[in-house]
Amino acid sequence: MTILLVDDSPVNLFVIEKILKSDGINDFVSLQSAKELFHYLDESNTPYCNEVDVILLDVMMPEIDGIEACRQLKQDERLKDIQVIFVTALEDEKNLAAALDVGGIDYITKPINKVELLARLRVALRLKKELDWHATHEQKISTELNLAARVQQSLLSPTLIDPKIQITASYLPSFNLAGDLYYWYKIDDDRYAVILLDMMGHGVSASLVCMYISSVLREAVKQLIEPDLVIQELNRYMNLLQNEKENIFFYFTAVYMVVDTKRKMVEYVNAGHPSGYAFVDHKEVVSISSTSFAVGFVEEMKIEKSIITYEEQIQIVLFTDGVLEAMGPCEFTAEKELGNIVKKQWSMEQEPIDYILTKELQQNQPDDMCVLLLQAGH
């Protein structure tokens, strides 16, 4: 703990020092101008700034007055949490109001009353202690969220470049943690399983459920393979999370498909997800429309599997609803626009989302966004 006393009058400093010492407070530094104050804080750098709890700051000082000094303190990220108590002989309410408006928490008037000074000082020290506690815990939470985000992103599949099939994705969480997930898996020499899902909500809770379902998904894909069976298994596990007593309800939308490059066929289930698009043989755009409820929405799902065939080449674009929201206020118009965009020749070397949204629209969106691109055939 350190208290800084800033006053251009040596007499005033002496009075305050004597009051503090009489109460057993000896950890203070006396300074005679705002310039000395900033020089002290600059030399002290971050470690000492953290130890400075309160500044008793005179309002009327030459060159830089106390109000301007406080304004500069509050604009500095390192110094903004230091509590400022103004010391003034003025009865001018306008100056006192201005002093508090720039970030001072309190004021005392001259001549200084010992009881008043110590009482206000204790309040300021308690506030600083609480701010320090919150700052420490926020830093801890931030560190843990960053770690969780790295773990979550490690679960996402890397870009796949194979003579038979190429798959890549753009992933833009709105928060450190996201509710979007994509995954692909080589079943055998000719078949590949691909899924894109969007968990209800976003942030920590959606991310935790997403990581839970990710582990289930990997086993389901390996053991069951078929789209209807995998979605059915995921629905069973999602229902294990539901808790009606605590009003906890989770679900996600998804498109899960098996691409057979030998038979030139795509089998899929769309569980309540926005319609994706397939551009078949450079001729026809096929909508990958919803074929069932969202996963976890009902206990017993009626699941229908759909099939798309191609002769030479197929290009598939899947996306989460955050992309549609970013495209404009009308999702119907956005989906129609995507139906045309999918006909372009997309490159695996470019981020898929760049074909849909400008860099500006990709920033600061309220929902997670993910775009998956798959190309198969020649």
C-alpha positions in Angstrom: 0.0 0.0 0.0 1.3 3.5 -0.9 -0.5 6.8 -0.5 0.7 9.8 -2.6 0.3 13.3 -1.2 0.4 16.0 -3.9 0.3 19.6 -2.9 2.4 22.7 -3.9 2.2 23.9 -0.3 4.9 22.3 2.1 2.8 23.4 5.0 -0.3 21.4 3.8 1.9 18.4 3.1 3.4 18.6 6.6 -0.2 18.7 8.2 -1.3 15.7 6.2 1.9 13.8 7.0 1.5 14.4 10.7 -2.2 13.2 10.6 -1.2 10.0 8.8 1.7 9.2 11.1 -0.5 9.8 14.1 -2.7 7.0 12.8 0.2 4.7 12.2 0.3 5.2 8.4 3.9 5.7 7.2 3.8 4.3 3.7 3.3 7.6 1.9 5.2 9.8 -0.6 4.9 13.6 -0.6 5.1 15.4 -4.0 4.8 19.1 -4.7 3.3 19.2 -8.2 1.4 17.2 -10.8 4.6 16.9 -12.8 6.4 15.3 -9.9 3.4 12.9 -9.5 3.6 11.7 -13.1 7.4 11.5 -13.0 7.1 9.3 -9.9 4.5 7.1 -11.5 6.5 6.8 -14.8 9.7 5.9 -13.0 7.8 3.5 -10.8 6.4 1.8 -13.8 3.8 -1.0 -13.5 4.8 -2.8 -10.3 4.8 0.4 -8.3 1.6 1.7 -9.9 -0.1 -1.4 -8.6 1.1 -0.6 -5.1 -0.2 3.0 -5.2 -3.7 2.9 -3.7 -4.7 6.5 -3.1 -3.7 9.9 -4.2 -4.6 12.9 -2.0 -4.5 15.6 -4.7 -4.7 19.3 -4.3 -7.0 21.1 -6.7 -5.2 24.4 -7.1 -1.6 23.9 -8.3 0.5 25.7 -10.8 1.1 24.5 -14.4 -1.1 21.4 -14.1 -4.0 21.6 -11.7 -5.5 18.7 -9.8 -8.5 18.3 -12.1 -6.4 18.0 -15.2 -4.0 15.7 -13.4 -6.8 13.4 -12.4 -8.2 13.4 -15.9 -4.8 12.2 -17.3 -4.6 9.5 -14.6 -8.0 8.1 -15.5 -7.1 8.0 -19.2 -4.0 5.8 -18.4 -4.9 2.1 -18.2 -2.1 1.5 -15.7 -3.3 4.2 -13.3 -7.1 4.5 -13.7 -7.9 2.3 -10.7 -5.9 4.5 -8.3 -8.4 6.3 -6.0 -8.2 10.1 -6.0 -9.4 12.3 -3.1 -9.2 16.0 -3.9 -8.0 18.4 -1.3 -9.3 21.9 -1.7 -9.9 25.2 0.1 -12.4 26.3 -2.5 -16.1 26.5 -1.7 -16.8 26.8 -5.4 -19.3 24.0 -6.1 -18.6 24.1 -9.9 -14.9 23.2 -9.3 -15.8 20.5 -6.9 -18.3 19.0 -9.4 -15.7 19.2 -12.1 -13.2 17.4 -9.8 -15.6 14.5 -9.2 -16.7 14.4 -12.9 -13.1 13.6 -14.0 -12.9 10.6 -11.7 -12.2 11.7 -8.1 -14.1 9.6 -5.6 -14.3 12.2 -2.8 -12.9 15.5 -1.5 -11.9 17.1 1.8 -11.6 20.8 2.5 -8.9 22.9 4.1 -8.2 23.3 6.9 -8.0 19.6 7.1 -10.0 17.7 9.8 -8.1 14.6 11.1 -11.2 12.5 11.6 -12.7 13.4 8.2 -9.4 12.8 6.4 -8.8 9.3 7.9 -12.5 8.3 7.4 -12.4 9.2 3.7 -9.0 7.6 3.3 -10.2 4.3 4.7 -13.2 4.3 2.3 -10.8 4.9 -0.6 -8.5 2.1 0.5 -11.4 -0.4 0.7 -12.5 0.6 -2.8 -9.0 0.1 -4.2 -8.7 -3.3 -2.5 -12.0 -4.4 -4.1 -10.8 -3.1 -7.5 -7.5 -5.0 -7.1 -9.4 -8.2 -6.2 -11.7 -7.9 -9.2 -8.7 -7.1 -11.5 -6.8 -10.2 -10.2 -9.8 -12.5 -10.7 -10.6 -11.0 -14.1 -7.1 -11.7 -15.2 -7.3 -15.3 -13.9 -10.6 -15.8 -15.7 -9.2 -14.3 -18.9 -6.2 -16.6 -18.7 -8.4 -19.7 -18.2 -10.8 -18.6 -21.0 -7.8 -18.2 -23.4 -6.6 -21.7 -22.5 -10.1 -23.1 -23.0 -10.3 -21.4 -26.4 -7.0 -23.0 -27.4 -8.3 -26.4 -26.3 -11.6 -25.9 -28.2 -9.8 -24.8 -31.4 -7.5 -27.8 -31.2 -10.6 -30.0 -31.6 -11.3 -28.4 -35.0 -10.2 -30.4 -38.0 -7.3 -29.0 -40.1 -7.7 -28.3 -43.8 -7.8 -31.5 -45.8 -6.2 -31.6 -49.2 -6.6 -34.9 -50.9 -6.7 -35.9 -54.6 -10.3 -37.1 -54.1 -11.6 -34.4 -51.7 -10.7 -31.0 -50.2 -12.3 -29.5 -47.1 -11.6 -26.3 -45.3 -13.4 -23.9 -43.0 -13.5 -20.4 -41.6 -14.1 -20.0 -37.9 -14.9 -16.7 -36.3 -16.2 -16.9 -32.7 -18.0 -13.8 -31.3 -16.4 -14.4 -28.0 -13.3 -16.2 -26.7 -15.3 -19.4 -26.7 -17.8 -20.5 -29.4 -20.7 -22.7 -29.9 -19.8 -23.6 -33.5 -17.9 -26.8 -34.3 -16.8 -28.5 -37.5 -15.2 -31.9 -37.9 -14.3 -34.3 -40.7 -13.0 -37.9 -40.6 -11.7 -40.3 -43.2 -13.8 -43.4 -42.9 -12.0 -45.5 -45.6 -10.2 -44.8 -48.9 -13.4 -43.5 -50.5 -15.6 -42.2 -47.8 -15.4 -39.1 -45.6 -17.7 -38.0 -42.7 -18.2 -34.2 -42.4 -20.2 -32.2 -39.8 -20.9 -28.6 -39.1 -22.9 -27.8 -36.0 -24.1 -24.7 -34.1 -24.9 -25.0 -30.4 -27.7 -22.9 -28.9 -26.3 -19.7 -27.6 -22.6 -18.8 -27.5 -19.9 -18.1 -24.9 -18.8 -20.4 -22.1 -22.0 -22.6 -21.7 -22.3 -23.2 -25.4 -18.6 -24.0 -25.7 -18.6 -26.5 -22.8 -21.6 -28.4 -24.3 -19.8 -28.2 -27.7 -16.7 -29.8 -26.3 -18.8 -32.5 -24.6 -20.6 -33.4 -27.8 -17.3 -33.3 -29.7 -16.0 -36.3 -27.8 -19.3 -38.2 -28.4 -19.2 -37.3 -32.1 -15.8 -38.7 -32.7 -16.8 -42.1 -31.4 -20.2 -42.0 -33.1 -18.7 -41.3 -36.5 -16.2 -44.2 -36.2 -18.7 -46.7 -34.9 -22.0 -45.8 -36.6 -20.9 -43.8 -39.7 -24.4 -43.4 -41.3 -25.9 -39.9 -41.0 -29.2 -41.0 -39.5 -27.5 -43.2 -36.9 -24.9 -40.6 -35.9 -27.5 -37.9 -35.4 -29.7 -40.2 -33.4 -26.7 -41.0 -31.1 -25.9 -37.4 -30.7 -29.5 -36.7 -29.8 -29.4 -39.4 -27.1 -26.4 -37.8 -25.5 -27.9 -34.3 -25.7 -31.0 -35.5 -23.9 -28.8 -36.7 -21.0 -27.9 -33.0 -20.4 -31.5 -31.8 -20.2 -32.7 -30.8 -16.7 -36.3 -29.7 -16.6 -36.2 -29.0 -12.8 -33.4 -26.4 -13.2 -34.9 -25.2 -16.6 -31.6 -26.2 -18.4 -32.2 -27.0 -22.0 -29.6 -27.5 -24.7 -29.8 -28.3 -28.4 -27.8 -27.7 -31.5 -28.4 -27.6 -35.3 -26.2 -29.6 -37.6 -25.5 -30.9 -41.1 -23.8 -34.2 -41.0 -22.9 -35.9 -44.3 -20.9 -38.9 -45.7 -19.2 -38.2 -49.0 -18.5 -41.3 -51.1 -16.0 -40.2 -53.7 -16.2 -43.6 -55.5 -19.9 -43.8 -55.8 -20.0 -40.0 -56.3 -22.7 -39.6 -53.7 -23.4 -37.4 -50.7 -25.7 -38.8 -48.0 -26.7 -36.2 -45.3 -29.0 -35.2 -42.5 -29.8 -31.6 -41.8 -31.0 -31.3 -38.2 -32.7 -27.9 -38.1 -29.6 -26.2 -39.6 -29.7 -23.4 -42.2 -29.8 -24.8 -45.7 -26.4 -25.3 -47.2 -25.8 -25.5 -50.9 -24.2 -28.0 -53.3 -23.1 -26.9 -56.8 -23.3 -30.1 -58.8 -21.2 -30.6 -62.0 -21.0 -26.9 -62.7 -24.7 -27.0 -63.6 -27.2 -27.2 -60.8 -27.5 -25.7 -57.3 -29.0 -28.1 -54.8 -30.3 -26.9 -51.4 -29.2 -29.0 -48.5 -32.4 -28.4 -46.6 -33.6 -29.4 -43.1 -34.6 -33.0 -42.8 -35.3 -33.2 -39.0 -35.5 -31.3 -35.8 -32.5 -29.8 -34.1 -30.4 -32.3 -32.0 -31.6 -32.4 -28.4 -34.8 -30.6 -29.2 -37.0 -33.7 -28.7 -36.3 -37.0 -27.1 -37.3 -39.1 -30.1 -36.2 -37.7 -33.4 -37.7 -38.6 -36.7 -34.7 -38.5 -39.0 -34.8 -38.5 -42.7 -31.6 -39.0 -44.8 -31.2 -37.3 -48.2 -28.9 -38.1 -51.1 -27.2 -35.9 -53.7 -25.3 -37.5 -56.6 -22.9 -36.0 -59.0 -21.0 -37.2 -62.1 -17.8 -35.2 -62.1 -17.6 -32.6 -59.4 -19.5 -31.2 -56.4 -18.8 -28.1 -54.4 -20.6 -27.8 -51.0 -20.9 -24.7 -48.8 -22.2 -25.0 -45.3 -22.5 -22.1 -42.8 -24.0 -21.2 -39.4 -26.8 -18.7 -38.9 -24.4 -16.1 -37.6 -23.2 -15.7 -41.2 -26.8 -15.1 -42.4 -27.3 -12.5 -39.7 -24.1 -10.7 -40.7 -25.2 -10.6 -44.4 -28.2 -8.5 -43.6 -31.5 -8.2 -41.7 -33.4 -10.6 -43.9 -32.1 -14.2 -43.7 -34.3 -15.3 -46.6 -32.6 -12.8 -48.9 -29.2 -13.8 -47.5 -29.9 -17.5 -48.2 -31.0 -16.7 -51.7 -27.8 -14.7 -52.2 -25.7 -17.6 -51.0 -27.4 -19.9 -53.5 -25.8 -17.7 -56.2 -22.4 -17.3 -54.4 -21.9 -21.1 -54.2 -21.7 -21.2 -58.0 -18.4 -19.4 -58.0 -15.2 -21.3 -58.2 -13.9 -21.1 -54.6 -10.2 -21.6 -53.9 -8.9 -23.6 -51.0 -6.2 -21.1 -50.6 -8.6 -18.4 -49.6 -10.8 -18.2 -46.4 -14.3 -19.4 -47.3 -16.0 -16.6 -45.4 -14.2 -14.0 -47.6 -16.5 -15.1 -50.5 -19.5 -14.2 -48.5 -18.6 -11.3 -46.2 -16.3 -8.3 -46.4 -13.6 -8.0 -43.8 -15.6 -5.2 -42.2 -18.7 -7.4 -41.8 -16.6 -10.1 -40.3 -15.7 -7.9 -37.3 -17.6 -7.5 -34.0 -20.5 -9.7 -34.9 -22.9 -10.7 -32.0 -23.0 -14.4 -33.0 -20.4 -17.0 -33.9 -19.7 -17.5 -37.6 -18.5 -20.5 -39.4 -18.3 -21.4 -43.2 -17.3 -24.8 -44.4 -16.2 -25.5 -48.0 -16.0 -29.0 -49.5 -14.9 -29.9 -53.0 -14.9 -33.4 -54.5 -14.2 -34.8 -58.0 -12.4 -33.2 -60.9 
